[in-house]
């Protein structure tokens, strides 16, 4: 059992803690404080899920970007072949291909 002085110290400590919580959250009702803390946990879980989903989408979009760059290059090559029926000067495609590769950071 706590002495009167120890109980008084404990009550003071709890009151100070509650006052800090009230000041920080802007809420004075203990039920509201508890609800705020609970909703913060839910919000954090939701944000973590959004982050995971966005990271997956970013990977997929980067892969798609590389694929589209390759398709672009092959399209440029086929247009060049159609345009110049005889021997294709592949060296003339060097600059466009370099630009395509730079655009996908390869």
C-alpha positions as CSV (number, residue, x, y, z in Angstrom):
1,X,0.0,0.0,0.0
2,X,1.2,3.5,-0.9
3,X,1.7,6.2,1.7
4,X,-0.3,9.4,1.5
5,X,2.8,11.2,0.1
6,X,3.5,8.5,-2.5
7,X,-0.2,8.6,-3.6
8,X,-0.1,12.4,-3.9
9,X,3.1,12.2,-6.1
10,X,1.4,9.5,-8.3
11,X,-1.7,11.6,-8.7
12,X,0.4,14.7,-9.5
13,X,2.3,12.7,-12.1
14,X,-0.9,11.5,-13.7
15,X,-2.4,15.0,-13.7
16,X,0.7,16.4,-15.3
17,X,0.7,13.6,-17.9
18,X,-3.0,14.2,-18.7
19,X,-2.4,18.0,-19.0
20,X,0.4,17.3,-21.5
21,X,-1.8,15.0,-23.5
22,X,-4.6,17.6,-23.4
23,X,-2.3,20.3,-24.6
24,X,-0.8,18.2,-27.3
25,X,-4.1,16.8,-28.7
26,X,-6.3,19.8,-28.0
27,X,-8.8,17.4,-26.4
28,X,-9.8,17.5,-22.7
29,X,-12.1,14.4,-22.5
30,X,-10.2,11.2,-21.8
31,X,-12.5,9.2,-24.1
32,X,-11.7,11.6,-26.9
33,X,-8.0,11.3,-26.2
34,X,-8.2,7.5,-26.3
35,X,-10.2,7.7,-29.6
36,X,-7.6,10.0,-31.1
37,X,-4.8,7.6,-30.3
38,X,-6.8,4.6,-31.7
39,X,-7.6,6.5,-34.9
40,X,-3.9,7.4,-35.3
41,X,-3.1,3.7,-35.3
42,X,-5.7,3.1,-38.0
43,X,-4.4,6.0,-40.0
44,X,-0.9,4.7,-39.8
45,X,-1.9,1.3,-41.0
46,X,-3.8,2.9,-43.9
47,X,-0.9,5.0,-44.9
48,X,1.5,2.0,-44.7
49,X,-0.9,0.1,-47.0
50,X,-1.0,3.1,-49.4
51,X,2.8,3.2,-49.4
52,X,3.1,-0.5,-50.2
53,X,0.6,-0.2,-53.0
54,X,2.3,2.9,-54.5
55,X,5.7,1.2,-54.3
56,X,4.3,-1.8,-56.3
57,X,2.7,0.5,-58.8
58,X,6.0,2.4,-59.2
59,X,7.9,-0.8,-60.0
60,X,5.2,-1.9,-62.5
61,X,5.3,1.6,-64.2
62,X,9.1,1.5,-64.4
63,X,8.9,-1.9,-66.1
64,X,6.3,-0.6,-68.5
65,X,8.4,2.4,-69.3
66,X,11.3,0.2,-70.3
67,X,9.0,-2.0,-72.3
68,X,7.6,1.0,-74.2
69,X,11.0,2.4,-74.8
70,X,12.0,-0.9,-76.4
71,X,8.8,-0.9,-78.5
72,X,9.6,2.7,-79.6
73,X,13.1,1.7,-80.7
74,X,11.8,-1.3,-82.7
75,X,9.2,0.9,-84.3
76,X,11.9,3.5,-85.2
77,X,13.9,0.6,-86.7
78,X,11.0,-0.7,-88.7
79,X,10.2,2.7,-90.0
80,X,13.8,3.2,-91.0
81,X,13.9,-0.1,-92.8
82,X,10.7,0.6,-94.6
83,X,12.0,4.1,-95.5
84,X,15.3,2.9,-96.8
85,X,14.7,-0.3,-98.6
86,X,18.4,-1.0,-99.2
87,X,21.0,-1.5,-96.5
88,X,19.9,0.2,-93.3
89,X,22.4,2.5,-91.8
90,X,22.2,1.3,-88.2
91,X,24.6,3.9,-87.0
92,X,22.1,6.6,-87.8
93,X,19.9,5.0,-85.2
94,X,22.5,5.4,-82.5
95,X,21.4,8.9,-81.4
96,X,17.7,8.1,-81.2
97,X,18.4,4.9,-79.4
98,X,20.6,6.6,-76.9
99,X,17.9,9.1,-76.3
100,X,15.4,6.3,-75.7
101,X,17.8,4.6,-73.3
102,X,18.4,7.9,-71.4
103,X,14.7,8.4,-71.0
104,X,14.4,5.1,-69.1
105,X,17.6,5.6,-67.2
106,X,19.5,2.6,-68.7
